[in-house]
Amino acid sequence: MTTAELLDAALVEEATKKSGLIWVRGASGTERALWHVWHEGAALVVGDGPGEQPLPGLDDGSAATVTVRSKDKGGRLVGWRASVVALTPGSEAWEAAVGELKGKRLNAPDAETMTERWARECRVLRLEPAGGAHVPVPDGSLAARPVPTPATTRNPAPAGLPKLLARRKRR
Protein backbone atom coordinates (compact mmCIF):
# COMPACT_ATOMS: atom_id res chain seq x y z
CA MET A 1 0.00 0.00 0.00
CA THR A 2 1.17 3.50 -0.71
CA THR A 3 1.50 6.15 1.96
CA ALA A 4 -1.63 7.94 0.69
CA GLU A 5 -3.67 4.72 0.92
CA LEU A 6 -2.41 4.06 4.45
CA LEU A 7 -3.30 7.61 5.50
CA ASP A 8 -6.78 7.28 3.96
CA ALA A 9 -7.35 3.98 5.80
CA ALA A 10 -6.21 5.55 9.09
CA LEU A 11 -8.49 8.57 8.55
CA VAL A 12 -11.50 6.36 7.82
CA GLU A 13 -10.84 4.16 10.86
CA GLU A 14 -10.22 6.96 13.37
CA ALA A 15 -13.10 9.13 12.22
CA THR A 16 -15.54 6.21 12.19
CA LYS A 17 -14.40 4.90 15.58
CA LYS A 18 -14.98 8.26 17.23
CA SER A 19 -18.32 9.06 15.63
CA GLY A 20 -21.48 7.87 17.35
CA LEU A 21 -23.45 7.78 14.09
CA ILE A 22 -22.62 7.21 10.47
CA TRP A 23 -24.78 8.17 7.50
CA VAL A 24 -25.14 5.26 5.09
CA ARG A 25 -26.58 5.37 1.56
CA GLY A 26 -27.37 1.93 0.20
CA ALA A 27 -28.43 0.67 -3.23
CA SER A 28 -31.96 2.07 -2.74
CA GLY A 29 -30.55 5.60 -2.55
CA THR A 30 -32.03 6.13 0.90
CA GLU A 31 -29.59 7.65 3.36
CA ARG A 32 -29.99 6.76 7.05
CA ALA A 33 -28.18 7.59 10.25
CA LEU A 34 -27.06 4.33 11.85
CA TRP A 35 -25.41 3.57 15.18
CA HIS A 36 -22.47 1.31 14.72
CA VAL A 37 -19.35 -0.22 16.25
CA TRP A 38 -15.93 -0.27 14.57
CA HIS A 39 -14.40 -3.72 14.88
CA GLU A 40 -11.55 -5.43 13.01
CA GLY A 41 -11.40 -2.94 10.16
CA ALA A 42 -15.12 -2.48 9.45
CA ALA A 43 -18.23 -0.76 10.76
CA LEU A 44 -20.74 -3.22 12.23
CA VAL A 45 -24.48 -2.48 12.22
CA VAL A 46 -27.51 -4.45 13.34
CA GLY A 47 -31.09 -3.87 12.26
CA ASP A 48 -34.17 -4.75 10.22
CA GLY A 49 -35.86 -6.40 13.15
CA PRO A 50 -38.48 -5.35 15.70
CA GLY A 51 -37.16 -2.49 17.82
CA GLU A 52 -33.97 -2.12 15.75
CA GLN A 53 -32.86 0.41 13.16
CA PRO A 54 -33.94 -0.08 9.52
CA LEU A 55 -31.22 -0.95 6.99
CA PRO A 56 -32.77 0.01 3.62
CA GLY A 57 -30.81 -0.92 0.51
CA LEU A 58 -28.02 -2.68 2.43
CA ASP A 59 -27.87 -6.17 0.97
CA ASP A 60 -25.11 -8.75 1.07
CA GLY A 61 -22.60 -8.05 -1.68
CA SER A 62 -23.91 -4.57 -2.47
CA ALA A 63 -22.02 -1.30 -2.20
CA ALA A 64 -22.76 1.62 0.10
CA THR A 65 -21.48 5.12 0.71
CA VAL A 66 -20.68 6.04 4.31
CA THR A 67 -20.41 9.63 5.56
CA VAL A 68 -18.85 10.17 8.96
CA ARG A 69 -19.72 13.23 11.01
CA SER A 70 -17.85 14.94 13.81
CA LYS A 71 -19.08 13.92 17.24
CA ASP A 72 -18.44 17.44 18.58
CA LYS A 73 -19.74 19.75 15.86
CA GLY A 74 -21.79 17.41 13.68
CA GLY A 75 -20.02 18.46 10.47
CA ARG A 76 -18.98 16.06 7.73
CA LEU A 77 -15.47 14.66 8.32
CA VAL A 78 -14.95 12.00 5.68
CA GLY A 79 -16.85 9.88 3.21
CA TRP A 80 -15.89 6.37 2.13
CA ARG A 81 -17.19 3.59 -0.03
CA ALA A 82 -18.07 0.30 1.61
CA SER A 83 -18.88 -3.22 0.55
CA VAL A 84 -21.71 -4.79 2.54
CA VAL A 85 -21.18 -8.25 4.00
CA ALA A 86 -24.03 -10.02 5.83
CA LEU A 87 -22.83 -12.19 8.72
CA THR A 88 -24.39 -15.62 9.18
CA PRO A 89 -25.90 -16.11 12.65
CA GLY A 90 -23.81 -18.52 14.72
CA SER A 91 -20.64 -18.13 12.66
CA GLU A 92 -17.39 -17.10 14.33
CA ALA A 93 -17.48 -13.66 12.66
CA TRP A 94 -21.12 -13.16 13.73
CA GLU A 95 -20.34 -14.08 17.36
CA ALA A 96 -17.42 -11.61 17.46
CA ALA A 97 -19.55 -8.87 15.88
CA VAL A 98 -22.49 -9.43 18.22
CA GLY A 99 -20.15 -9.40 21.21
CA GLU A 100 -19.04 -5.88 20.23
CA LEU A 101 -22.51 -4.64 19.28
CA LYS A 102 -24.15 -5.96 22.46
CA GLY A 103 -21.99 -3.71 24.63
CA LYS A 104 -22.97 -0.59 22.68
CA ARG A 105 -26.72 -1.23 22.29
CA LEU A 106 -28.55 1.29 24.45
CA ASN A 107 -32.03 0.87 25.94
CA ALA A 108 -32.62 -2.65 24.71
CA PRO A 109 -35.91 -3.99 26.11
CA ASP A 110 -34.49 -7.53 26.33
CA ALA A 111 -30.81 -7.13 27.22
CA GLU A 112 -30.45 -10.72 28.44
CA THR A 113 -31.88 -12.36 25.31
CA MET A 114 -30.93 -9.69 22.79
CA THR A 115 -28.39 -11.80 20.87
CA GLU A 116 -30.87 -14.65 20.42
CA ARG A 117 -33.43 -12.16 19.05
CA TRP A 118 -30.81 -10.73 16.68
CA ALA A 119 -30.07 -14.25 15.41
CA ARG A 120 -33.77 -14.97 14.78
CA GLU A 121 -35.15 -11.64 13.55
CA CYS A 122 -32.36 -9.20 12.59
CA ARG A 123 -29.43 -8.80 10.25
CA VAL A 124 -25.87 -8.06 11.33
CA LEU A 125 -23.82 -6.39 8.60
CA ARG A 126 -20.15 -5.49 8.13
CA LEU A 127 -19.47 -2.33 6.14
CA GLU A 128 -15.93 -2.89 4.91
CA PRO A 129 -14.00 0.07 3.46
CA ALA A 130 -13.41 -0.32 -0.26
CA GLY A 131 -11.38 2.26 -2.10
CA GLY A 132 -10.25 4.75 0.53
CA ALA A 133 -11.62 8.12 1.56
CA HIS A 134 -12.35 9.63 -1.83
CA VAL A 135 -16.09 10.26 -1.84
CA PRO A 136 -16.62 13.74 -3.33
CA VAL A 137 -18.24 16.28 -1.03
CA PRO A 138 -21.59 17.28 -2.57
CA ASP A 139 -22.73 20.86 -3.02
CA GLY A 140 -25.55 22.19 -0.86
CA SER A 141 -26.82 21.25 2.56
CA LEU A 142 -28.28 17.81 1.70
CA ALA A 143 -31.26 18.64 3.95
CA ALA A 144 -34.05 16.10 3.59
CA ARG A 145 -37.54 15.67 4.98
CA PRO A 146 -37.70 13.59 8.16
CA VAL A 147 -38.80 9.99 7.83
CA PRO A 148 -42.57 9.66 8.41
CA THR A 149 -43.40 8.46 11.91
CA PRO A 150 -46.57 7.92 13.96
CA ALA A 151 -44.97 9.80 16.89
CA THR A 152 -46.62 13.14 17.67
CA THR A 153 -46.64 15.81 20.34
CA ARG A 154 -49.76 15.48 22.47
CA ASN A 155 -50.47 19.15 23.11
CA PRO A 156 -48.79 22.45 22.31
CA ALA A 157 -46.64 23.97 25.05
CA PRO A 158 -48.65 26.28 27.35
CA ALA A 159 -48.30 29.98 26.54
CA GLY A 160 -47.16 30.82 30.08
CA LEU A 161 -44.35 28.24 30.18
CA PRO A 162 -41.52 30.59 29.10
CA LYS A 163 -42.44 33.08 31.89
CA LEU A 164 -42.60 30.28 34.46
CA LEU A 165 -39.17 28.96 33.47
CA ALA A 166 -37.64 32.48 33.48
CA ARG A 167 -39.00 33.06 37.01
CA ARG A 168 -37.28 29.87 38.27
CA LYS A 169 -33.90 31.05 36.97
CA ARG A 170 -34.15 34.33 38.94
CA ARG A 171 -34.52 32.55 42.30
C-alpha positions as MATLAB code, in Angstrom:
seq = 'MTTAELLDAALVEEATKKSGLIWVRGASGTERALWHVWHEGAALVVGDGPGEQPLPGLDDGSAATVTVRSKDKGGRLVGWRASVVALTPGSEAWEAAVGELKGKRLNAPDAETMTERWARECRVLRLEPAGGAHVPVPDGSLAARPVPTPATTRNPAPAGLPKLLARRKRR';
ca = [
       0.000    0.000    0.000;
       1.167    3.499   -0.708;
       1.501    6.152    1.956;
      -1.629    7.936    0.689;
      -3.669    4.722    0.917;
      -2.406    4.056    4.450;
      -3.303    7.612    5.498;
      -6.779    7.275    3.959;
      -7.348    3.980    5.798;
      -6.212    5.550    9.089;
      -8.486    8.567    8.553;
     -11.501    6.359    7.821;
     -10.837    4.161   10.855;
     -10.216    6.956   13.369;
     -13.102    9.133   12.216;
     -15.541    6.205   12.186;
     -14.398    4.896   15.583;
     -14.981    8.258   17.233;
     -18.319    9.064   15.631;
     -21.477    7.873   17.348;
     -23.448    7.784   14.090;
     -22.624    7.206   10.469;
     -24.784    8.174    7.505;
     -25.139    5.261    5.091;
     -26.583    5.375    1.562;
     -27.374    1.928    0.200;
     -28.435    0.672   -3.226;
     -31.957    2.068   -2.735;
     -30.551    5.604   -2.545;
     -32.033    6.132    0.896;
     -29.591    7.653    3.364;
     -29.988    6.762    7.054;
     -28.181    7.595   10.246;
     -27.062    4.329   11.854;
     -25.411    3.574   15.182;
     -22.469    1.313   14.721;
     -19.350   -0.220   16.245;
     -15.933   -0.266   14.566;
     -14.399   -3.721   14.882;
     -11.552   -5.435   13.014;
     -11.405   -2.937   10.159;
     -15.121   -2.484    9.447;
     -18.231   -0.758   10.757;
     -20.738   -3.221   12.229;
     -24.476   -2.480   12.222;
     -27.509   -4.448   13.343;
     -31.088   -3.866   12.256;
     -34.174   -4.750   10.225;
     -35.858   -6.403   13.155;
     -38.480   -5.347   15.697;
     -37.157   -2.494   17.824;
     -33.972   -2.119   15.754;
     -32.858    0.409   13.156;
     -33.937   -0.080    9.521;
     -31.220   -0.953    6.994;
     -32.765    0.011    3.622;
     -30.806   -0.917    0.514;
     -28.016   -2.679    2.426;
     -27.872   -6.175    0.967;
     -25.110   -8.753    1.066;
     -22.601   -8.054   -1.684;
     -23.908   -4.571   -2.473;
     -22.023   -1.299   -2.205;
     -22.760    1.619    0.101;
     -21.479    5.118    0.710;
     -20.682    6.043    4.312;
     -20.411    9.626    5.562;
     -18.848   10.175    8.960;
     -19.717   13.233   11.012;
     -17.845   14.939   13.806;
     -19.076   13.923   17.241;
     -18.440   17.443   18.579;
     -19.744   19.748   15.857;
     -21.790   17.406   13.677;
     -20.017   18.462   10.469;
     -18.985   16.061    7.726;
     -15.473   14.656    8.323;
     -14.947   12.004    5.675;
     -16.854    9.878    3.213;
     -15.890    6.373    2.127;
     -17.187    3.591   -0.034;
     -18.071    0.302    1.610;
     -18.883   -3.215    0.550;
     -21.706   -4.790    2.536;
     -21.180   -8.254    4.003;
     -24.030  -10.018    5.833;
     -22.832  -12.186    8.716;
     -24.386  -15.617    9.178;
     -25.896  -16.114   12.655;
     -23.812  -18.518   14.725;
     -20.642  -18.127   12.661;
     -17.392  -17.102   14.331;
     -17.481  -13.657   12.659;
     -21.117  -13.161   13.728;
     -20.345  -14.080   17.356;
     -17.421  -11.614   17.460;
     -19.553   -8.870   15.881;
     -22.487   -9.434   18.215;
     -20.146   -9.402   21.206;
     -19.042   -5.879   20.227;
     -22.515   -4.638   19.280;
     -24.145   -5.955   22.458;
     -21.995   -3.709   24.634;
     -22.967   -0.586   22.678;
     -26.715   -1.225   22.287;
     -28.550    1.291   24.454;
     -32.030    0.871   25.935;
     -32.621   -2.651   24.712;
     -35.905   -3.993   26.111;
     -34.489   -7.525   26.331;
     -30.807   -7.126   27.224;
     -30.452  -10.724   28.436;
     -31.883  -12.356   25.305;
     -30.930   -9.688   22.786;
     -28.391  -11.795   20.868;
     -30.874  -14.650   20.418;
     -33.435  -12.162   19.051;
     -30.815  -10.733   16.685;
     -30.065  -14.252   15.410;
     -33.775  -14.968   14.783;
     -35.146  -11.645   13.553;
     -32.362   -9.198   12.587;
     -29.432   -8.798   10.251;
     -25.870   -8.059   11.333;
     -23.815   -6.392    8.599;
     -20.153   -5.489    8.135;
     -19.471   -2.331    6.142;
     -15.933   -2.893    4.907;
     -13.998    0.069    3.458;
     -13.407   -0.317   -0.258;
     -11.379    2.260   -2.100;
     -10.248    4.751    0.532;
     -11.623    8.119    1.560;
     -12.353    9.630   -1.833;
     -16.094   10.263   -1.843;
     -16.617   13.738   -3.333;
     -18.244   16.279   -1.030;
     -21.593   17.280   -2.573;
     -22.731   20.865   -3.023;
     -25.549   22.191   -0.861;
     -26.818   21.248    2.558;
     -28.283   17.810    1.699;
     -31.262   18.641    3.951;
     -34.054   16.100    3.589;
     -37.540   15.667    4.975;
     -37.703   13.595    8.165;
     -38.798    9.988    7.828;
     -42.567    9.661    8.414;
     -43.405    8.458   11.910;
     -46.568    7.923   13.959;
     -44.966    9.798   16.886;
     -46.620   13.138   17.674;
     -46.644   15.806   20.342;
     -49.759   15.481   22.467;
     -50.470   19.153   23.111;
     -48.787   22.454   22.309;
     -46.639   23.971   25.050;
     -48.654   26.280   27.350;
     -48.301   29.979   26.542;
     -47.158   30.816   30.083;
     -44.345   28.236   30.179;
     -41.520   30.591   29.099;
     -42.439   33.079   31.887;
     -42.599   30.278   34.462;
     -39.167   28.961   33.471;
     -37.643   32.476   33.484;
     -38.998   33.063   37.006;
     -37.283   29.871   38.270;
     -33.899   31.052   36.972;
     -34.147   34.335   38.943;
     -34.522   32.545   42.304;
];
